[in-house]
Amino acid sequence: MLSSFKNDIEDSGQIEFVVFKDSSSAISYLKSSIEEISAAVLDIESFANSFSEEETKNSFCRVRDCIIQLKHRNAIEYFAFTGKGKYLSDRKSFKEEYGCEIFDKNYQSIEAGEFLRKIVDRHIIAQISYKYGDAFDLSKDIQGDLLKILLVLEGQEWKDNRVFNQIRKVLDWVMEYCNKIGLSPIVFSKTNLTECSKFLGEEEMLSFVPLYIQRSFHSTVSITNEGSHRLSIDSIIKSGEAPYLIRSTIFELLNIINWLKAFSTDETDVSDRSSQTKEIYEKINQNKNKKDRY
């Protein structure tokens, strides 16, 4: 029944639904990914085929308790789904005891769906996805990290220098992606971020990388390199000396991501682009070698 509800919700768009068949899996996911969740639907009977009625209720409570315990990381709303009349006979008492609304999955799937959309829409994660939706279009690989970064932006946590490590993770992915689509012939190795950025910032690369993006690369890479190694940027952020540095760095990153979306990933286009940038890279190195000899 929950799978059918999931399909109806996803078909309506904008909400991605993840289903778990046991409380342990659900709790494990909550603990690892609570920051990426906007709401939860707790199906009381999801364990009925395997456990006693008492254990079924206990499983529901364990997941509910986990949500409550993790609210310091991300406070999400939740509701119960059931097909059993014993839980539905006194909804007011159920809400007082378990802290949530309850819906009859046999007859109230439409109402439950409307309620789910309502609690999702008022959560900060949904608001971020609506506000910065274009930033999430490039790849699912970086959606989780982007969300954490944008939560810092929307939460106005201007002294949370940890965000620079998250920005660095996205930049690592960006450099791998630039190599993958033929924008950079340099294979990213986790330790050559500056080298990759420097190549993309060469004057000869302006036909591929506009000046404002070259400057965005230079800024984000230099700042997050320092932030990652807890150098001077750390103390500047913590002291409040540069209250706009975090937000400006995040917007520079968003500019880079938005720019990358314009490049075709068609195999022929990637091959042509790769040939051109490889030629540029070789010419730059040849000129450098000539200068080194004189």
N, C-alpha and C positions, 0 to 999 in steps of 0.2 A: 504493500500500500504506500509506503514511504517513497519507493522508487517511482511510482506513478505520480505522486505529488511532486517529486523532484523534476520529473520530465515536464510536467505542466508549468512549473516555475521557470525552468530554463528556457522553455519554448517561448515564454513571454518576454525574454530578453533581460540583459543587464545583471542577473544574479546567477552566480556559479554555485552549484549545490554539491557538497561532498557528503557521501553516505558511509556510515560505519556500522558494522553488524554486531559489534560487541563493545562494552564499556571501556575495556582496556585500550583498544585501538583509538577510540574517541578521545580518551584522556591523554594518550600519548600525543595525538595530533594537537590537542588544545595546548599542551605544555610546550610544544615545539613551535607552534604557529599561531598563537592566540592574537598576535599583533596583526594578522592578515584576515581575521574573521570579523564579520559585521553583526552576525546574529546566529542563534542556534535553535534547531527544532529537535526536541527530545521525544522520541517515540517510545512510550512506556512499554509497549508490547514487543519491541524489537528483539527481546531476549526470551520471549514466552515459549518458543519451541525447544529451548535448551535448558531452561531453568525453572525452578518453582516460582510461584507467584510472588513469594516473599523476596526471592533473589532478584526477580525482575524489578520490583520496586527499589531494592537496594542498589541495583545497577543504575537505575534512573537517578537516584540520590547521589551516587558517586560522581556521575558526570555533572550534575547540577552543582555539587559542592566544589568540584574542580573549577567550574566557571566563576564561582564566587571567590575562590582563593586566588584566582589570577586577575581579578579586577584591577589590581594596582598596575598591571601591564596593559590591559585593555578591557574596559568595562563593556560587556556585550549584553544585550537583552536576549531572552530566550522564552520559549513557550512549550507546553506539553501537547502531545498528540496521542490520542487513545481511541480504542474502539470499545472500551469496557464501560458499561453504565455505572459501575460502582464509583469510578472517579468523576463521572459527569453529573451524578445526582445532586451534588452540592458543590458547585464551582467556586462559590465564595469561600467555603472552608478550605478547598484545595489551594486556592491562591494564598490564603493566609498561612497555610502550612508549608507550601513549597515555593512561594514567592513568584508565581508566574501564572499567566493565563493558560487555560486548557481548552482544546478543540476536539470535537468528535470527528475522527478521520473518515468515518463512513458517510457523514452527512454535512460536514462543515469544511470541506477542502477549499472551497472558494473563499470563505471567510478567513480561513487560516492563511491562505495565500495573500490576501489583502493585508492581513495583519503583519505577515512577514515582510512584505514590501515596505510597509510603514516604518517598522523598526529598523530595517536596513537603511532606508533613506535618511533617517535622522542620525545615523551613526557617522562619525567623522571619516571612517574609511570610504564610505559611499560618497560622502561629500567631496572628498579628495579625488576619487575616481571620476566624478562628474566634472569637477573643476579643471583637472589636469589629464583628462581622458586621452588626449593625443599623445601624451608622454608614455602611456602604457601600450601603445599600438606596435612599437618596434619589435619587441620580443617578450615572450613569457619568462625567459630566463632571468630577466632583471626586474620583473614586476615587484617581487617581494622586497628587494633592496630599495627600489624607487619609493615604494610605499613608506618604508621606515624613514627615508630621507624627507619625504613630503610631510610626514607626521611631525617632524622637527620643525619644518617651515610653518605649518599651520598652527602648531602649538606654541610658536614664538619662543622656542628654547634657544635663545641666542648665545648661551654660554655652554651648550652641550657640544664640546669639541669632538665627541665620539662620532658625530655625523661625518667627519672627514674620512674616517676609516670606511664608512659605508659608501661614500662618494668614490673613494679609491677602488673599491670592489667593482663598482659600475664602470669606472674608467678602464679597469683591467679587461672587463668584458668588451668594452668599446674597441679597445686596441685589437683584441682577437677578431672582432667583427670586421674591423677595417681591413685586416689581412684576408679574411674570408671572402669579402666582396671585391678584393682587388684594389683597394685604396692605398694599401701599404704593403710593400714587398717584405717588410720585416716581420718575421715570425715572433709573436709576443711570447716572452718567457718568464713573466712575473717580475723580472729584475730589470727589464729594459724599457720601462714606461717612459722615461725621459727621452731615450733615443727615438722611440716611436713618435712621441709628440714633436720632437725636434724636426723629424723628417716631414711630418704633416705641416709643419710651420715654415718650411722652406719656400722661398720666393717662387721657385720653379713649380710649386704645387698649387699656386693660386688658381689655376684653371679648374682644379678639383675642390680645393678648400678655400673658401672666401676668407678675407682678412679677419673678419669678426670671429669666425670659428677658430682660426689659427690663434688668435688672442685668447679665446676661451680655453683652448687646450693648454696654452702656456700657463694661464692663471690657475686653472683647476689642478693641473699636474703639480706645479710648484707648491701650491698651498697644501694639497693633500699629502704630498710626499713628506712635508714637514710635519703635518698633523699626525700622520701615521707613526712617525718616529718620535713624537712628543718633544719637538724642538721649540723654537721661539713662538710659533703660531699658538701653541697650547696656552702659554702664559698670557698672550695678547687676548685670546678669547676669554679666558677665565677672569681676567682683570676688567673686562668690559671696555677695553681700549678701542676695539673695532666692532661695535655693535651691529654693523651691517655686513660683516665679512661672511658669516655663515649663509645668510640669505642670498648675497650676491654670487657666492660660489655655487649654490644650488641652482640659481637661474642660469648661470653659465653652463652647467651640466645639462639643463633642460634644452638650452639652445643647441648643444651638440647633438643630443638625441633627436631633436626635431629635424635638424639638418640631415642626419643619416637616413631618415625615412624616405628622402627623395631619390635614393640610389636604387636602381633596379638590381634584383638578385638573379635575373635571367642568366643562364650559364654563358651565353654568348657575350652579353654585356660585361659580365665579371671577367671573362677571359680577355676581352679587348682592353678593359680598364687596367687589368693586372699587367698587361704588356706595356702599356704606356707608363704606369708608375714605376715599373721595374727599370725601364729605360732612363727615367728621370733619376732614380736612385743611383744607377751605375754612373751616369754623367757627373752627378754631384761628388761621388767618391773618386772618380778620375781626376776631377779638378782639384779635389783636396789633396790627392797624392802628388800632383804636379806642384802645388804650393809647398808641400812638405819637403820636396827635393831642392827647392831654391832658397 
